[in-house]
Amino acid sequence: MKVTGFSPYIGFCSNAGFSPRGNAISELSHPSRSKRPKGTTSSHNFDAELAELEFFSASLREGKAIGEDEIQHIRRVLAHRNNFLVSKAARLAAECELTQLLPDILTAYDRFFHDAAKSDPKCWAKEALAKALVKLGHRTKHEYLRGMRHHQMEPSFGPDIDTAGTLRATCAHALVDCPGLSDADLLTALLEPLTDHDKAVRIDAARAIANVGGITAALVLRLRVLLGPVSKLKDEPEALGAASAALLSLDPSAVPLIAKALEAEDDFAAEAAFALAELRTPDALAPLLAHLRTGVDPSFAPTLVTAITLTRSDEAFAFLLDLIARNAREAPDALEALARIAPSTELHARITEAVDQADSLRVKQAFARFFPK
């Protein structure tokens, strides 16, 4: 995610003493190192290169075409030793769809796997280079298998952390589009990221398996859901939710399996509810309605109401409008959920009518709060 105004120096420099300027700080501190070998980054060189790349980016945002001189400059920066500069150059190459730079990107990608924690702290270069390979249509499996299996432990203020999670997730998705892999080989390869210690990688692996398609992929996802939380993995509900949604996209007959999770009314139950809502079928809506009608814990009711709303079906809207008109206690949850989907003029009028039917001060106050004039 690009954050406007973010400075790469903040936080990055403070972690393990690393600076995106490479060895510039240590060299300036030691006069004996003033005669740097060719290719070593100086502070001035880093700032100049970064400014040039930022200028290219600004020009692109203004709609200006990139010329041959700029392309050659990006090519030179891709060969730079500084991983932050290379990441910037890779993003530019991808944004401009500079397919002629694919050989340079591949060379840089390989280079940063050597002594990876030192040559590419935070995994910035490899992440950007892998995304550039995807954007530029590189479909050879070897690079993505290498990235998907790469772990990069780096020091932090606490235990060492693995900084290669985004790289593994990117490569897991990219692998699905590579020729030369049977579905069996592909699913075998994706089993590892499906149980990765990084939650984001597990989520993307589940989605990648759904993209493989077919009964075998559905069975893999069904097994993952049946296994439930794995003790060694953290933040499991969200990852299991992703596996549930992926399974339902391949095999809607899995609705009863996913709906069973609603009984616990815990974090995974919430993820299961949203996975059912994403399917947007009457069969997926039915267990959500049934569970809410049986009476649920007040803390879980808003989750069910939101999931029901997200199905955007006529049956769901009819249920919610009746809830507003007849149940003053749960009506505010329904009004809030409906407000979040930006209802149409026709639905807004029906909501107003339901509020009038309720004839409740609590309901009218909630309506005024969530649907201000």
C-alpha positions in Angstrom: 0.0 0.0 0.0 1.4 3.4 -0.9 1.2 6.0 1.8 1.5 9.6 0.7 4.1 11.5 2.5 5.8 8.4 4.0 9.5 8.7 4.4 11.5 5.5 3.9 14.0 6.6 6.5 11.6 6.6 9.4 11.5 3.2 11.2 13.7 1.6 8.5 16.9 3.3 9.8 16.0 2.6 13.4 15.7 -1.2 12.9 19.0 -2.9 13.5 20.8 0.3 12.6 20.1 0.0 8.8 20.0 3.0 6.6 18.6 3.0 3.0 21.7 4.9 2.1 23.6 1.7 2.3 27.1 2.1 3.7 27.2 5.9 3.4 26.9 6.7 7.1 29.6 4.2 8.2 31.9 5.5 5.4 31.5 9.1 6.4 32.3 8.1 9.9 35.7 6.6 8.9 37.9 8.9 6.8 40.1 5.8 5.9 37.2 4.6 3.8 36.9 7.8 1.7 38.3 6.0 -1.3 35.3 3.8 -2.0 35.5 1.0 -4.5 33.4 1.5 -7.7 29.7 0.8 -7.1 29.6 1.8 -3.4 26.8 4.1 -2.5 27.6 7.6 -1.1 25.1 9.7 0.7 25.1 12.3 -2.2 24.8 9.6 -4.8 21.8 8.0 -2.9 20.0 11.3 -2.6 20.6 12.2 -6.2 19.4 8.8 -7.5 16.3 8.9 -5.3 15.5 12.5 -6.4 15.8 11.4 -10.0 13.5 8.4 -9.6 11.0 10.6 -7.7 11.1 13.1 -10.6 10.3 10.3 -13.0 7.4 9.2 -10.9 6.0 12.7 -10.7 6.3 13.1 -14.4 4.3 9.9 -15.0 1.6 11.1 -12.6 1.4 14.2 -14.8 0.8 12.1 -17.9 4.3 12.6 -19.4 5.8 9.8 -21.5 9.0 8.2 -20.4 11.9 8.5 -22.9 14.8 6.4 -23.8 17.2 8.3 -21.5 14.9 7.6 -18.6 14.6 3.9 -19.5 18.4 3.6 -19.5 18.6 5.4 -16.2 16.1 2.9 -14.7 18.2 0.1 -16.1 21.3 1.4 -14.4 19.5 1.8 -11.1 18.3 -1.8 -11.3 22.0 -2.8 -11.1 22.5 -0.6 -8.1 23.6 -2.2 -4.8 21.1 -0.2 -2.7 18.0 -2.3 -2.3 15.7 0.7 -1.7 16.7 2.4 -4.9 16.3 -0.9 -6.8 12.8 -1.2 -5.4 11.9 2.2 -6.6 13.3 1.4 -10.1 11.4 -1.9 -10.2 8.1 -0.1 -9.4 8.8 2.4 -12.2 9.6 -0.4 -14.7 6.3 -2.1 -13.8 4.2 1.0 -13.9 5.6 1.9 -17.3 5.4 -1.7 -18.5 9.0 -1.7 -19.6 9.2 -5.3 -20.8 12.6 -4.6 -22.3 14.0 -4.4 -18.8 12.9 -7.9 -17.8 16.5 -9.3 -18.1 17.7 -6.6 -15.8 14.9 -7.3 -13.3 15.7 -11.0 -13.4 19.4 -10.3 -12.8 18.6 -8.0 -9.9 16.1 -10.5 -8.4 18.7 -13.2 -8.3 21.4 -10.9 -6.9 19.4 -10.0 -3.8 18.9 -13.6 -2.8 22.6 -13.8 -2.1 23.4 -12.8 1.5 19.8 -11.7 1.5 19.5 -10.1 4.9 22.5 -7.9 4.3 22.0 -7.1 0.6 18.2 -6.6 0.9 17.1 -5.6 4.4 13.3 -5.6 4.8 13.1 -7.6 1.5 12.2 -4.3 -0.3 14.0 -5.1 -3.5 12.9 -8.7 -3.9 9.2 -7.7 -3.2 9.2 -4.9 -5.8 11.1 -7.0 -8.3 8.7 -10.0 -7.9 5.7 -7.7 -8.4 7.4 -6.2 -11.5 7.9 -9.7 -12.9 4.2 -10.4 -12.5 3.2 -7.1 -14.0 5.5 -7.5 -17.0 4.1 -11.0 -17.8 7.0 -13.1 -16.7 5.6 -16.7 -16.4 8.6 -18.9 -15.6 7.9 -20.9 -12.5 11.4 -21.0 -11.1 11.6 -17.4 -9.9 8.2 -17.7 -8.2 9.0 -21.0 -6.5 12.2 -19.5 -5.2 10.4 -16.5 -3.8 7.5 -18.5 -2.4 10.0 -20.6 -0.4 12.2 -17.7 0.8 12.3 -16.8 4.5 14.5 -13.9 5.6 15.1 -13.6 9.4 16.3 -10.2 10.5 17.0 -8.7 13.9 14.4 -6.5 15.6 13.8 -5.0 19.0 12.5 -8.4 20.1 12.9 -11.8 18.5 14.1 -12.0 14.9 11.4 -11.4 12.4 10.8 -12.8 8.9 10.6 -9.9 6.4 9.8 -12.0 3.3 6.1 -12.7 3.9 4.9 -10.3 1.2 7.3 -11.8 -1.2 6.0 -15.4 -0.5 2.4 -14.2 -0.9 3.1 -12.5 -4.2 4.9 -15.5 -5.6 2.2 -17.9 -4.5 -0.4 -16.0 -6.5 2.0 -15.7 -9.5 2.7 -19.4 -9.5 -0.9 -20.2 -10.5 -0.5 -18.6 -13.9 2.8 -20.3 -14.8 2.8 -23.0 -17.4 4.6 -26.3 -16.9 3.0 -27.2 -13.5 0.2 -29.7 -13.3 -2.6 -29.0 -10.8 -1.2 -31.7 -8.5 2.2 -30.1 -8.6 0.8 -26.7 -8.1 -1.4 -27.6 -5.1 1.5 -29.5 -3.6 3.7 -26.4 -3.8 0.9 -24.2 -2.3 0.4 -26.5 0.7 3.5 -24.9 2.3 2.3 -21.3 2.2 -1.1 -22.5 3.3 0.5 -23.3 6.7 2.9 -20.5 6.7 3.6 -18.8 10.1 2.7 -15.4 8.5 -1.1 -14.9 8.5 -1.1 -12.8 5.3 0.7 -15.6 3.4 -1.8 -18.2 4.6 -4.7 -15.9 3.4 -3.1 -15.4 0.0 -2.3 -19.1 -0.3 -5.9 -20.0 0.2 -7.0 -17.6 -2.5 -4.3 -18.9 -4.8 -5.6 -22.4 -4.3 -9.1 -21.2 -5.2 -7.6 -19.8 -8.4 -6.3 -23.2 -9.3 -9.9 -24.5 -9.4 -11.2 -28.0 -9.6 -12.3 -30.7 -7.2 -8.8 -31.3 -5.9 -8.3 -27.7 -4.9 -11.8 -27.7 -3.2 -10.8 -30.8 -1.3 -7.6 -29.2 -0.1 -9.5 -26.2 1.2 -12.2 -28.4 2.8 -9.5 -30.3 4.7 -7.9 -27.0 5.9 -11.3 -25.8 7.2 -12.0 -29.2 8.9 -8.6 -29.1 10.6 -9.6 -25.8 12.3 -7.1 -23.7 14.2 -3.5 -25.0 14.3 -1.9 -24.3 17.6 1.5 -23.2 16.2 -0.2 -20.5 13.9 -1.3 -17.1 15.2 -4.2 -15.0 14.0 -5.9 -18.2 12.8 -9.6 -16.9 12.4 -8.8 -14.6 9.6 -6.8 -17.2 7.7 -9.5 -19.8 8.2 -12.0 -17.3 7.0 -10.1 -16.9 3.8 -9.9 -20.6 3.4 -13.7 -20.8 3.9 -14.4 -18.2 1.4 -12.1 -19.8 -1.1 -13.7 -23.2 -0.5 -17.2 -21.8 -1.1 -16.1 -20.1 -4.3 -15.2 -23.6 -5.6 -17.8 -25.7 -3.9 -21.0 -24.1 -2.7 -22.1 -27.4 -1.3 -19.7 -26.7 1.6 -22.2 -24.2 3.0 -23.3 -26.6 5.8 -19.6 -27.1 6.8 -18.9 -23.4 7.0 -22.3 -22.7 8.7 -21.5 -25.1 11.5 -18.8 -22.7 12.7 -21.5 -20.1 13.5 -22.4 -22.1 16.6 -19.3 -21.1 18.5 -20.0 -17.3 18.0 -16.3 -16.6 18.2 -13.8 -14.9 15.9 -13.8 -17.7 13.4 -17.6 -17.7 13.5 -17.5 -14.1 12.4 -15.2 -14.9 9.5 -17.4 -17.8 8.5 -20.5 -15.5 8.5 -18.7 -13.1 6.1 -17.5 -16.0 3.9 -21.2 -17.1 3.6 -22.3 -13.6 2.9 -19.7 -13.3 0.1 -21.3 -16.2 -1.7 -24.6 -14.3 -2.0 -26.9 -17.2 -2.6 -30.2 -18.2 -0.8 -28.4 -21.3 0.5 -25.7 -19.3 2.1 -28.2 -16.7 3.5 -30.4 -19.4 5.1 -28.0 -20.4 8.0 -27.3 -16.7 8.8 -31.0 -16.0 9.1 -31.7 -19.2 11.0 -28.9 -18.6 13.5 -30.0 -15.0 14.2 -33.6 -16.1 14.7 -32.7 -18.8 17.3 -31.3 -16.1 19.6 -27.6 -15.2 19.8 -25.3 -13.5 22.2 -25.8 -9.8 22.0 -22.1 -9.3 21.2 -22.4 -11.6 18.1 -25.7 -10.3 16.8 -24.2 -7.2 15.0 -21.8 -9.5 13.1 -24.7 -11.7 11.8 -26.8 -8.6 10.9 -23.8 -7.2 8.9 -23.2 -10.5 7.1 -26.9 -10.7 6.2 -26.8 -7.2 4.8 -23.7 -7.9 2.7 -25.6 -10.6 0.8 -27.6 -7.7 -0.7 -30.5 -10.0 -1.6 -34.2 -9.1 -1.5 -34.8 -11.7 1.1 -32.1 -10.3 3.4 -33.4 -6.7 3.0 -37.0 -7.9 3.8 -35.7 -9.6 6.9 -33.8 -6.5 8.0 -36.7 -4.1 7.4 -39.0 -6.3 9.4 -36.3 -6.4 12.2 -36.3 -2.5 12.2 -40.1 -2.3 12.4 -40.6 -5.0 15.1 -37.4 -5.2 17.2 -36.3 -2.0 18.7 -33.3 -3.7 20.5 -31.7 -5.0 17.3 -33.0 -2.3 14.9 -29.9 0.0 15.4 -27.6 -2.8 14.3 -29.7 -3.3 11.1 -29.8 0.4 10.4 -26.0 0.8 10.8 -25.4 -2.2 8.5 -27.7 -0.9 5.9 -26.2 2.6 6.0 -22.8 1.1 5.3 -23.9 -0.3 1.9 -25.1 3.1 0.6 -28.7 1.9 -0.1 -30.5 2.9 -3.3 -33.2 5.6 -3.2 -35.9 2.9 -3.3 -34.3 0.9 -0.4 -33.8 4.2 1.6 -37.5 4.9 1.3 -38.4 1.4 2.5 -36.0 1.9 5.5 -37.7 5.2 6.3 -41.1 3.4 6.2 -39.9 0.7 8.6 -38.6 3.3 11.0 -42.0 5.0 11.0 -43.7 1.6 11.6 -41.4 1.0 14.6 -42.7 4.1 16.4 -39.8 3.9 18.8 -37.6 6.8 20.0 -34.6 4.5 20.1 -35.1 3.4 16.5 -35.7 7.0 15.3 -32.5 8.2 17.0 -30.5 5.4 15.4 -32.0 6.3 12.0 -31.0 10.0 12.5 -27.5 8.9 13.5 -26.8 6.6 10.6 -28.9 8.4 7.9 -28.2 12.1 8.6 -30.0 14.5 6.3 
